[in-house]
């Protein structure tokens, strides 16, 4: 359980609590554990080498009075993980469960949380020391149900050194349609949200293998929750080889599947359905374009032309038109000329 620090409350009701400690108030002869200002939910699966650095970034927060709930989601490295956690255990609510996926782990943390606000953090990502303080201020000043921030990418990726919003931008207000269109993109390790609002829309959908987070943000937006963001880089997102984000085609497939899920399961208005169907077509075309590039790299020219033609029907443009013409008259020359761009996923 979290370390409890007994605090005598002054006549003004003020008390000082260290970061990561749950506040305890004495009422007469009775000691009462006060509600924390915020619950931090850390999910852990295969992150034993990184968890100490992650928790150090949590306990270095300038905001006082929060609790930390760590959910071990049936991690295959549990023995190593628990050895790494040992120095932190007095300040953690530690929950070990059978593997249920990221959504299931976060739901477990949400059910255990006692604070009105929750912050999500993957067990290999990091926060800057003022992250919670500045996010809480942003939520309160703008009367938000959810706020997210920008993050620096680091680790095993060509994108390391860039920020999340450089790659996945957020422009304009956050609502259902701006999420569907990809105009606003939320990074889960940069989210502080109202626990009540998340419960009101039914928590994370554990039936989804990927993109449970996107589905939750979309449901929140459709139910009228107030979502916003700040562009300050207050988090750090670790890029790892073999992570769930995967390569370009897998990311596009994930986007396509979650958009199809929205089309199949949401009670959409006529205008919303038209926009979702439009995005479905565009994302299917993007998948075909990426498949065509992979087939070109394998010199499977006929199949590549079919995939690229399928993409061009939805997203016509001179580049695809020229590529298809070159593939028809001089496929090997085209692959030789376009080789570097194909390898880079351009």
VENLIN-V495731 format. One record per backbone hydrogen bond with DSSP energy under -0.5 kcal/mol. CO is the residue of the C=O (numbers start at 1). NH is the residue of the N-H. E is the energy in kcal/mol with one decimal. If there is no record, write none. Layout:
BEGIN
CO;NH;E + CO;NH;E
END
This chain:
BEGIN
3;22;-1.5 + 4;6;-0.6 + 5;24;-1.3 + 7;9;-0.6 + 7;26;-0.9 + 10;13;-1.9 + 14;10;-1.8 + 18;21;-1.9 + 18;65;-0.9 + 22;5;-1.4 + 23;34;-2.1 + 24;7;-2.4 + 25;27;-0.6 + 25;32;-3.6 + 26;28;-0.6 + 27;30;-2.1 + 30;27;-3.4 + 30;32;-0.6 + 32;25;-3.6 + 32;34;-0.7 + 38;40;-0.5 + 38;67;-2.1 + 39;41;-0.6 + 39;119;-2.5 + 40;42;-0.7 + 40;69;-3.3 + 41;43;-0.5 + 41;121;-2.3 + 42;71;-2.8 + 43;123;-2.1 + 44;73;-2.1 + 47;50;-2.0 + 47;51;-1.7 + 50;54;-2.0 + 51;55;-2.8 + 52;56;-2.6 + 53;57;-1.7 + 54;58;-1.3 + 55;59;-2.9 + 56;60;-0.8 + 58;61;-1.7 + 65;37;-2.8 + 65;38;-0.7 + 67;40;-3.1 + 68;70;-0.5 + 68;93;-2.6 + 69;42;-2.9 + 69;71;-0.5 + 70;72;-0.6 + 70;95;-2.7 + 71;44;-2.7 + 71;73;-0.9 + 72;74;-1.7 + 72;97;-2.5 + 75;78;-1.2 + 77;81;-3.0 + 78;82;-3.1 + 79;83;-1.6 + 80;84;-2.0 + 81;85;-1.8 + 82;86;-1.1 + 85;88;-2.1 + 85;89;-1.2 + 86;89;-0.7 + 88;91;-2.4 + 89;92;-1.8 + 92;94;-0.7 + 93;70;-2.6 + 95;72;-3.1 + 97;74;-1.1 + 100;104;-0.7 + 101;105;-2.4 + 102;106;-2.3 + 103;107;-2.3 + 104;108;-2.0 + 105;109;-1.9 + 106;110;-2.5 + 107;111;-2.3 + 108;112;-1.4 + 109;113;-1.4 + 116;195;-2.6 + 116;196;-0.6 + 117;39;-2.6 + 118;193;-2.9 + 119;41;-3.3 + 121;43;-1.5 + 122;125;-1.9 + 126;236;-2.8 + 128;131;-2.3 + 129;62;-2.3 + 130;134;-2.9 + 131;135;-2.5 + 132;136;-2.7 + 133;137;-1.9 + 134;138;-2.2 + 135;139;-2.6 + 136;140;-2.3 + 137;141;-2.8 + 138;142;-1.6 + 139;143;-0.6 + 139;144;-2.1 + 140;143;-0.6 + 145;194;-3.0 + 146;228;-2.0 + 147;192;-2.4 + 148;230;-2.0 + 150;234;-1.6 + 150;235;-1.0 + 151;164;-3.0 + 152;237;-2.5 + 153;161;-3.0 + 154;239;-3.6 + 155;157;-1.6 + 157;160;-1.3 + 159;162;-2.2 + 162;153;-3.0 + 163;166;-0.8 + 163;167;-1.2 + 164;167;-0.5 + 164;168;-3.6 + 173;175;-0.7 + 174;227;-0.5 + 175;179;-2.0 + 176;180;-2.3 + 177;181;-2.6 + 178;183;-2.0 + 178;184;-1.7 + 179;182;-0.9 + 183;171;-2.0 + 186;188;-0.6 + 187;190;-2.0 + 188;191;-1.7 + 190;149;-0.8 + 191;120;-1.6 + 192;147;-2.7 + 193;118;-2.9 + 194;198;-1.8 + 195;199;-2.3 + 196;200;-2.3 + 197;201;-1.1 + 198;203;-2.3 + 199;202;-1.2 + 204;206;-0.9 + 205;208;-1.4 + 211;215;-2.1 + 212;216;-1.8 + 213;217;-2.4 + 214;218;-2.6 + 215;219;-2.2 + 216;220;-2.6 + 217;221;-2.5 + 218;222;-2.3 + 219;223;-1.6 + 220;225;-2.4 + 221;224;-1.4 + 225;227;-0.7 + 226;145;-2.8 + 226;146;-1.7 + 227;174;-0.6 + 228;148;-1.6 + 230;150;-0.5 + 232;150;-1.6 + 232;234;-1.2 + 234;128;-2.8 + 235;152;-2.5 + 236;126;-2.4 + 236;238;-0.6 + 237;154;-2.2 + 237;239;-0.5 + 238;240;-0.6 + 239;156;-2.4 + 240;243;-1.8 + 243;246;-1.2 + 247;251;-2.4 + 248;252;-2.3 + 249;253;-2.5 + 250;254;-2.3 + 251;255;-2.3 + 252;256;-2.4 + 253;257;-2.7 + 254;258;-2.3 + 255;259;-1.9 + 256;260;-2.2 + 257;261;-2.3 + 258;262;-2.1 + 259;263;-2.3 + 260;264;-2.3 + 261;265;-2.2 + 262;266;-2.1 + 266;268;-1.5 + 269;273;-2.8 + 270;274;-2.0 + 271;275;-1.8 + 272;276;-2.7 + 273;277;-2.8 + 274;278;-1.9 + 275;279;-2.3 + 276;280;-2.3 + 277;281;-2.1 + 278;282;-2.1 + 279;283;-2.6 + 280;284;-2.4 + 281;285;-2.1 + 282;286;-2.1 + 283;287;-2.0 + 284;288;-2.1 + 285;289;-2.5 + 286;290;-2.1 + 287;291;-2.4 + 288;292;-2.7 + 289;293;-1.9 + 290;294;-1.9 + 291;295;-2.4 + 292;296;-2.2 + 293;297;-2.1 + 294;298;-0.9 + 295;300;-2.8 + 296;299;-2.1 + 299;301;-1.2 + 300;304;-2.2 + 301;305;-2.5 + 302;306;-1.8 + 303;307;-2.2 + 304;308;-2.8 + 305;309;-2.5 + 306;310;-1.9 + 307;311;-1.9 + 308;312;-2.4 + 309;313;-1.6 + 310;314;-0.7 + 311;314;-0.9 + 311;315;-2.7 + 317;321;-2.0 + 318;322;-2.7 + 319;323;-2.5 + 320;324;-2.6 + 321;325;-2.0 + 322;326;-2.8 + 323;327;-2.4 + 324;328;-1.4 + 325;329;-1.9 + 326;330;-3.2 + 327;331;-0.5 + 330;334;-2.2 + 331;335;-2.3 + 332;336;-2.1 + 333;337;-2.5 + 334;338;-2.9 + 335;339;-1.0 + 338;342;-2.3 + 339;343;-2.4 + 340;344;-1.6 + 341;345;-0.5 + 341;346;-2.8 + 342;345;-0.8
END
